[in-house]
């Protein structure tokens, strides 16, 4: 749950168009059109996240340049490459919509205008990112680096590597379902929306800081809140590099990025190729941090040979 928003706001490609030359393909230069477009959207997203959920932003991606650099670099690994048909105009429209959104709407669901258009890779093609595919879905198995373009799972169908089609979530039974709204019946296989929790089989708004709570997932994660041993929503503590940390349900102490909580202490994030996965955490650097088959991975279209 804590990374749900970040997965939702992953930056995607900015293809200059099928007839335009990709002069900046390959090495990424700070002054390239692609870098300019990716930087602008990264700044917009990070600014909105800091406004709407400052404690969450601080704990997950960091503030200021730490956030924008990570999101920009993630965009650059996808932008205009491997079949992506996202244009500069698409990125600009996404930025305008995000800037105008009310905070609850922004935190609940990424706007439709930011969804990737169909890519150029056909079903069955090797892929690294959804936006490369004509189906806008790159299905990957658990703990695998690459996937294949395929139809996105719909309601009632099995999740693919924990992923579903746009707007759907993967349940504990690994089946895709739509998130329920306030007042609807909920349960393990009928999940509530991101800002809600299931309370006696009904979806209710998550508790705010200092409100009484009864267990895990009742407090608002975008306040970096958890249900403490006193059964009140408390704000997670921050820890610096080398300090003790905790990811337990009732004692949440988060490391300040880019450090990660490893074996109960804030440790440097690991670089690509390093062994990872200690204590069930992701000690890898970058956004999003990926640990695949015990090694830190920085995913690119070249990783999966998806360069047409």
C-alpha positions as MATLAB code, in Angstrom:
seq = 'XXXXXXXXXXXXXXXXXXXXXXXXXXXXXXXXXXXXXXXXXXXXXXXXXXXXXXXXXXXXXXXXXXXXXXXXXXXXXXXXXXXXXXXXXXXXXXXXXXXXXXXXXXXXXXXXXXXXXXXXXXXXXXXXXXXXXXXXXXXXXXXXXXXXXXXXXXXXXXXXXXXXXXXXXXXXXXXXXXXXXXXXXXXXXXXXXXXXXXXXXXXXXXXXXXXXXXXXXXXXXXXXXXXXXXXXXXXXXXXXXXXXXXXXXXXXXXXXXXXXXXXXXXXXXXXXXXXXXXXXXXXXXXXXXXXXXXXXXXXXXXXXXXXX';
ca = [
       0.000    0.000    0.000;
       2.761    2.437    0.893;
       4.109    2.243   -2.655;
       0.747    2.187   -4.407;
       0.766    5.875   -5.259;
       4.331    5.790   -6.516;
       3.528    2.926   -8.833;
       0.537    4.890  -10.038;
       2.565    8.014  -10.834;
       5.377    6.291  -12.680;
       6.546    8.567  -15.475;
       6.272    7.235  -18.987;
       7.480    7.886  -22.503;
       7.573   11.062  -24.535;
       8.011    9.937  -28.136;
       8.493   12.962  -30.434;
       6.336   11.212  -33.053;
       6.793    8.427  -35.576;
       8.078   10.739  -38.319;
      10.462   12.807  -36.198;
      14.091   11.752  -35.712;
      15.038   10.631  -32.225;
      18.261   12.609  -32.086;
      18.608   12.051  -28.358;
      17.959    8.307  -28.341;
      20.716    6.417  -26.552;
      22.750    8.574  -24.219;
      20.553   10.899  -22.157;
      21.641   14.530  -22.263;
      20.403   17.186  -19.868;
      19.573   19.517  -22.797;
      17.748   16.992  -25.001;
      14.021   17.484  -25.774;
      13.296   14.247  -23.998;
      15.134   15.325  -20.848;
      13.361   18.699  -20.888;
       9.916   17.089  -21.131;
      10.685   14.464  -18.500;
      12.114   17.067  -16.122;
       9.036   19.295  -16.406;
       6.610   16.491  -15.592;
       8.812   15.186  -12.772;
       8.847   18.649  -11.176;
       5.054   18.893  -11.444;
       4.485   15.475   -9.904;
       6.933   15.980   -7.059;
       5.524   19.415   -6.239;
       1.987   18.017   -6.135;
       3.047   15.087   -3.989;
       4.814   17.412   -1.530;
       1.692   19.582   -1.325;
      -0.838   16.758   -0.966;
       1.174   14.261    1.087;
       4.402   15.853    2.385;
       5.172   13.200    5.005;
       4.597   10.411    2.506;
       6.772   12.153   -0.071;
       9.541   12.635    2.466;
       9.490    8.968    3.443;
       9.161    7.449   -0.032;
      11.069    9.474   -2.629;
      12.496   12.383   -0.699;
      11.871   16.069   -1.295;
      13.048   18.562   -3.897;
      15.785   17.473   -6.274;
      15.973   13.963   -4.809;
      12.401   13.330   -5.951;
      12.612   15.079   -9.320;
      15.883   13.398  -10.280;
      14.503    9.929   -9.618;
      11.249   10.501  -11.503;
      13.006   12.214  -14.392;
      15.503    9.377  -14.743;
      12.688    6.826  -14.694;
      10.994    8.766  -17.507;
      14.239    8.847  -19.499;
      14.525    5.068  -19.369;
      11.197    4.808  -21.193;
      10.711    7.984  -23.185;
      10.362    7.517  -26.934;
      12.050    4.125  -26.801;
      11.079    0.556  -27.562;
       7.725    1.330  -29.165;
       6.427    4.050  -26.821;
       4.103    6.475  -28.624;
       3.831    9.059  -25.868;
       4.370   12.577  -27.232;
       5.539   15.835  -25.683;
       1.933   17.069  -25.927;
       0.803   14.053  -23.891;
       3.272   14.881  -21.133;
       2.249   18.529  -21.094;
      -1.451   17.609  -20.866;
      -0.709   15.257  -17.988;
       1.189   17.976  -16.133;
      -1.617   20.490  -16.556;
      -4.210   18.028  -15.269;
      -2.111   17.023  -12.258;
      -1.499   20.678  -11.328;
      -5.233   21.407  -11.349;
      -6.381   18.341   -9.387;
      -7.644   18.551   -5.818;
      -5.445   16.568   -3.444;
      -7.956   13.775   -2.630;
      -8.513   13.180   -6.348;
      -4.780   13.160   -7.082;
      -4.064   10.692   -4.280;
      -6.980    8.436   -5.145;
      -6.378    7.863   -8.840;
      -4.030    9.124  -11.510;
      -5.925   11.056  -14.231;
      -6.977    9.354  -17.444;
      -5.139   11.946  -19.539;
      -1.879   10.584  -18.069;
      -2.590    7.014  -19.171;
      -0.240    5.845  -21.924;
      -1.532    5.632  -25.488;
      -1.136    2.280  -27.251;
       2.457    1.532  -28.141;
       3.937   -0.045  -31.228;
       4.794   -3.555  -29.971;
       2.355   -6.329  -30.873;
       0.984   -9.028  -28.588;
       3.719  -11.539  -27.770;
       6.579   -9.037  -28.147;
       9.205   -8.772  -25.431;
       8.707   -5.660  -23.301;
       9.832   -3.865  -20.172;
       7.040   -1.266  -19.751;
       3.295   -1.136  -20.392;
       3.477    1.862  -22.713;
       5.535   -0.036  -25.284;
       2.643   -2.395  -26.046;
      -0.328   -1.929  -28.356;
      -2.384   -3.333  -25.457;
      -0.756   -0.914  -22.951;
       0.032   -3.941  -20.769;
       3.413   -5.659  -20.388;
       2.730   -8.843  -18.428;
       5.594  -10.072  -16.255;
       5.689  -13.073  -13.979;
       6.708  -12.875  -10.333;
      10.388  -12.059   -9.837;
      11.106  -11.699  -13.568;
      12.891   -8.873  -15.331;
      11.008   -8.867  -18.634;
       7.544   -9.595  -19.919;
       5.467   -9.901  -23.054;
       2.801   -7.627  -24.500;
      -0.614   -9.117  -23.764;
      -4.213   -8.188  -23.068;
      -4.586   -6.631  -19.594;
      -6.456   -8.831  -17.092;
     -10.047   -7.702  -16.534;
     -12.443   -8.135  -13.586;
     -12.501  -11.740  -12.419;
      -9.384  -12.758  -14.330;
      -6.106  -13.828  -12.734;
      -3.546  -11.112  -12.045;
      -0.321  -11.235  -14.035;
       2.651  -10.740  -11.751;
       0.364   -8.920   -9.307;
      -0.850   -6.498  -11.993;
      -4.247   -5.884  -13.591;
      -5.770   -3.616  -16.193;
      -6.044    0.116  -15.529;
      -8.243    0.993  -12.558;
      -8.290   -2.544  -11.148;
      -6.434   -4.068   -8.196;
      -5.084   -7.537   -7.494;
      -6.797   -9.221   -4.529;
      -5.356  -11.663   -1.989;
      -6.756  -14.444   -4.191;
      -4.703  -12.978   -7.079;
      -7.802  -12.055   -9.052;
      -8.456   -8.620  -10.587;
     -11.289   -6.590   -9.073;
     -12.486   -2.986   -9.130;
     -11.822   -1.069   -5.888;
     -14.983   -0.460   -3.855;
     -16.209    3.003   -2.884;
     -17.488    4.374    0.450;
     -20.387    2.313    1.783;
     -19.954   -0.653   -0.529;
     -19.483   -4.190    0.770;
     -15.833   -5.171    1.043;
     -13.604   -8.049    2.077;
     -10.333   -9.824    1.210;
     -11.477  -10.272   -2.383;
     -13.512   -7.059   -2.616;
     -10.896   -4.364   -1.836;
     -11.646   -0.759   -0.967;
     -10.185    2.245   -2.775;
      -6.805    3.670   -1.845;
      -8.115    6.240    0.652;
     -10.535    3.780    2.287;
     -10.365    0.728    4.535;
     -12.714   -2.204    5.146;
     -14.552   -1.789    8.461;
     -17.074   -4.511    9.352;
     -17.576   -5.375    5.673;
     -18.079   -1.758    4.560;
     -15.622    0.672    2.999;
     -14.949    3.753    5.132;
     -12.499    6.681    4.879;
      -9.126    5.998    6.472;
      -8.497    7.518    9.896;
      -6.625   10.786   10.243;
      -3.731   11.483   12.616;
      -4.649   11.133   16.329;
      -7.961    9.410   15.574;
      -8.715    6.072   17.233;
      -7.891    2.996   15.172;
      -8.267   -0.722   15.543;
      -5.577   -2.226   13.383;
      -3.372   -2.327   10.334;
      -4.340   -0.264    7.266;
      -6.921    1.906    9.055;
      -4.739    5.032    9.120;
      -4.076    7.270    6.133;
      -0.764    6.188    4.531;
      -0.416    9.566    2.839;
       0.006   11.097    6.290;
       2.760    8.494    6.831;
       0.470    7.273    9.632;
       0.128    3.875   11.311;
      -1.989    2.410   14.119;
       0.191    2.585   17.229;
       0.134    0.383   20.324;
      -2.140    3.009   21.932;
      -4.672    2.369   19.129;
      -4.398    5.863   17.731;
      -3.111    6.907   14.319;
       0.425    8.180   14.823;
       2.911    9.645   12.390;
       5.848    7.451   11.512;
       9.198    8.588   12.831;
      12.094    9.399   10.523;
      15.569    7.925   10.854;
      18.831    8.938    9.228;
      21.541    6.744    7.770;
      22.897    4.383   10.432;
      19.986    4.890   12.840;
      17.544    2.136   13.920;
      14.392    1.672   11.831;
      11.304   -0.487   12.043;
       8.667   -1.640    9.550;
       6.492   -3.477   12.073;
       2.740   -2.835   12.106;
       2.700   -0.940   15.406;
       6.141    0.703   15.401;
       6.894    2.402   12.103;
      10.233    4.205   11.790;
      11.119    5.013    8.184;
      14.531    5.803    6.779;
      15.020    9.135    5.060;
      15.606    8.489    1.319;
      17.738    7.354   -0.309;
      18.554    5.116    2.686;
      16.581    1.882    3.127;
      15.633   -0.105    6.221;
      17.761   -3.265    6.192;
      17.866   -5.631    9.168;
      16.514   -2.944   11.497;
      18.936   -0.162   10.568;
      19.017    2.536    7.886;
      21.560    1.476    5.290;
      22.763    2.927    1.976;
      20.625    1.934   -0.978;
      22.338   -0.637   -3.162;
      23.319   -0.052   -6.781;
      22.414   -2.080   -9.845;
      23.726   -5.642   -9.721;
      24.143   -5.790   -5.943;
      22.564   -8.628   -3.960;
      19.252   -7.499   -2.444;
      16.187   -8.576   -0.525;
      17.537   -8.616    3.033;
      14.811   -8.941    5.687;
      12.164   -8.742    2.993;
      13.020   -5.116    2.258;
      14.125   -3.505   -1.011;
      17.492   -1.929   -0.234;
      17.999   -1.008   -3.905;
      18.586    2.535   -5.118;
      16.417    4.362   -7.611;
      12.728    4.709   -8.365;
      11.058    2.343   -8.350;
      13.572    0.163   -6.462;
      13.474   -3.304   -7.993;
      14.928   -6.505   -6.622;
      14.669   -9.287   -9.224;
      15.975  -12.757   -8.446;
      18.087  -11.428   -5.601;
      19.776   -8.638   -7.576;
      19.057   -4.913   -7.883;
      17.755   -4.041  -11.326;
      17.417   -0.761  -13.184;
      14.847   -1.600  -15.833;
      15.272   -0.222  -19.368;
      13.810   -1.182  -22.732;
      17.260   -2.488  -23.676;
      17.133   -4.834  -20.665;
      14.429   -6.818  -22.401;
      15.618   -6.440  -25.972;
      12.502   -4.441  -26.815;
      14.051   -2.061  -29.298;
      12.229   -2.163  -32.683;
];
